[in-house]
Amino acid sequence: MKKLLSLLTLPLALASCSTFGVPTGDVSGNLLGTQPSGAIRMAVRGVSLSGVQTPVVDQINIPTFNPEKRAYAISFPANPAEGGYELLAYVDANGNNRYDSGETRTQNTGKTFVYSQSGSGDKSGKDLFNLKAGWTLVNGTTVEKSGTPFTGYDLNW
């Protein structure tokens, strides 16, 4: 019985992961460049659509899945507020599990994840003013992709 249980455990574990052992999520990618020393964490933080941090920041902290392999996969919150969000990795220098201004972080990609509960405009997804419902990745006002998952979203130190 123990042998059968151990044989079933491996396929179940692999089924929850992608081919390379990184769990699937809403956003996945790699942390590129020279990684600084310290506790590496990830955060999703609210930003305006121009990329500036919003006054009320709801920050969701996500540990990297495998900092040694420098790969990550994260899931967005179940009930996000509508608006723009930035994904970043950072060194948690003060150990408070939050990104604080001045801590070493990955470069800004210039892209924003936008959440719209019911969409906007004609809901075609053709631009920032006509979003489909759900998550959209935008670069300025140009829609790069509507709907999860967003794969290959690499972050650079």
C-alpha positions as CSV (number, residue, x, y, z in Angstrom):
1,M,0.0,0.0,0.0
2,K,2.8,2.4,0.9
3,K,4.5,1.6,-2.5
4,L,1.3,2.4,-4.3
5,L,0.8,5.7,-2.4
6,S,4.4,6.8,-3.2
7,L,3.8,6.0,-6.9
8,L,0.7,8.2,-6.9
9,T,2.4,11.1,-5.1
10,L,4.8,11.9,-7.9
11,P,2.3,12.3,-10.7
12,L,0.1,14.4,-8.5
13,A,3.0,16.6,-7.6
14,L,4.1,17.0,-11.2
15,A,0.5,17.7,-12.3
16,S,0.5,20.8,-10.2
17,C,3.7,22.0,-11.9
18,S,4.7,22.9,-15.4
19,T,7.2,20.8,-17.3
20,F,10.2,22.4,-15.7
21,G,9.0,22.1,-12.1
22,V,7.8,25.7,-11.7
23,P,4.2,25.9,-10.6
24,T,1.8,27.5,-13.1
25,G,0.3,30.8,-12.2
26,D,-1.2,34.0,-13.6
27,V,2.3,35.3,-14.3
28,S,5.6,33.4,-14.6
29,G,9.1,34.1,-15.7
30,N,12.7,34.4,-14.6
31,L,14.8,36.9,-12.6
32,L,17.6,37.9,-14.9
33,G,20.9,39.8,-14.3
34,T,23.2,39.9,-11.3
35,Q,21.0,39.0,-8.4
36,P,21.9,41.0,-5.2
37,S,22.4,39.2,-1.9
38,G,19.7,39.2,0.7
39,A,16.2,37.9,1.1
40,I,14.6,38.1,-2.4
41,R,10.8,38.6,-2.3
42,M,8.2,39.5,-4.9
43,A,5.4,42.0,-4.6
44,V,2.4,43.1,-6.6
45,R,1.7,46.8,-5.9
46,G,-0.9,49.2,-7.1
47,V,0.2,51.9,-9.5
48,S,-1.5,54.5,-11.6
49,L,-1.7,53.7,-15.3
50,S,1.3,56.1,-15.8
51,G,3.4,53.8,-13.6
52,V,3.4,56.0,-10.5
53,Q,2.6,54.3,-7.2
54,T,-0.9,55.0,-6.1
55,P,-1.5,56.7,-2.8
56,V,-3.2,53.7,-1.3
57,V,-1.0,50.7,-2.0
58,D,-2.4,47.3,-1.6
59,Q,0.8,45.3,-1.7
60,I,0.7,41.5,-2.0
61,N,4.0,39.8,-1.2
62,I,4.9,36.6,-2.8
63,P,8.0,34.6,-2.1
64,T,9.9,33.5,-5.2
65,F,9.2,29.8,-5.9
66,N,12.8,28.9,-6.5
67,P,15.3,31.7,-5.9
68,E,18.3,29.4,-6.7
69,K,16.9,28.7,-10.2
70,R,15.6,32.3,-10.4
71,A,12.2,31.3,-11.7
72,Y,8.9,32.4,-10.4
73,A,5.2,31.9,-10.9
74,I,2.6,34.0,-9.0
75,S,-1.2,34.2,-8.9
76,F,-3.0,37.4,-8.7
77,P,-5.3,38.1,-5.7
78,A,-8.8,36.5,-6.0
79,N,-10.7,39.8,-5.6
80,P,-8.4,42.7,-6.7
81,A,-9.5,46.3,-6.8
82,E,-9.9,47.7,-10.4
83,G,-6.8,49.5,-11.5
84,G,-3.1,49.1,-12.4
85,Y,-0.5,46.9,-10.8
86,E,3.2,46.4,-11.0
87,L,5.0,43.1,-10.4
88,L,8.6,43.4,-9.0
89,A,11.2,41.5,-7.1
90,Y,13.2,43.2,-4.3
91,V,15.7,42.6,-1.6
92,D,13.8,42.8,1.7
93,A,16.6,44.7,3.5
94,N,14.6,45.5,6.7
95,G,12.8,42.1,6.9
96,N,9.3,43.6,7.0
97,N,8.0,41.5,4.1
98,R,7.1,44.7,2.1
99,Y,8.8,46.6,-0.6
100,D,9.9,49.9,0.8
101,S,11.2,52.8,-1.3
102,G,15.0,52.6,-1.4
103,E,15.2,48.8,-1.3
104,T,17.1,47.2,-4.2
105,R,14.5,46.1,-6.8
106,T,14.2,44.8,-10.3
107,Q,14.0,47.4,-13.1
108,N,10.7,48.9,-14.0
109,T,9.5,47.0,-17.2
110,G,7.3,50.0,-18.3
111,K,4.4,47.6,-18.4
112,T,1.3,47.5,-16.2
113,F,-1.1,44.7,-15.3
114,V,-4.6,46.2,-15.4
115,Y,-7.6,44.6,-13.7
116,S,-11.1,45.5,-14.9
117,Q,-14.0,43.6,-13.4
118,S,-16.4,44.1,-16.3
119,G,-14.2,45.7,-19.0
120,S,-14.4,49.1,-20.4
121,G,-15.5,50.9,-23.6
122,D,-16.5,48.4,-26.3
123,K,-14.7,45.5,-24.4
124,S,-12.8,44.5,-27.5
125,G,-9.4,44.5,-25.8
126,K,-7.9,46.6,-28.7
127,D,-6.5,49.3,-26.4
128,L,-6.5,50.7,-22.8
129,F,-9.8,52.4,-23.3
130,N,-11.6,49.2,-24.5
131,L,-10.5,46.5,-22.1
132,K,-11.9,43.0,-21.8
133,A,-13.0,41.9,-18.4
134,G,-10.2,40.5,-16.2
135,W,-6.5,41.0,-16.4
136,T,-4.7,42.8,-19.2
137,L,-1.0,43.5,-19.7
138,V,-0.5,47.0,-21.2
139,N,2.6,48.9,-22.4
140,G,1.5,52.6,-22.3
141,T,-1.9,52.5,-23.9
142,T,-1.1,49.5,-26.1
143,V,-2.6,46.1,-25.0
144,E,0.0,43.4,-25.2
145,K,-2.2,40.5,-24.0
146,S,-5.7,40.1,-22.5
147,G,-6.3,37.3,-20.1
148,T,-4.0,35.1,-18.0
149,P,-1.6,33.4,-18.0
150,F,1.2,35.8,-18.8
151,T,4.2,33.6,-19.4
152,G,7.8,34.7,-20.0
153,Y,7.4,37.9,-18.0
154,D,11.1,38.2,-17.1
155,L,12.3,40.7,-14.5
156,N,15.8,42.2,-14.6
157,W,18.0,43.3,-11.8
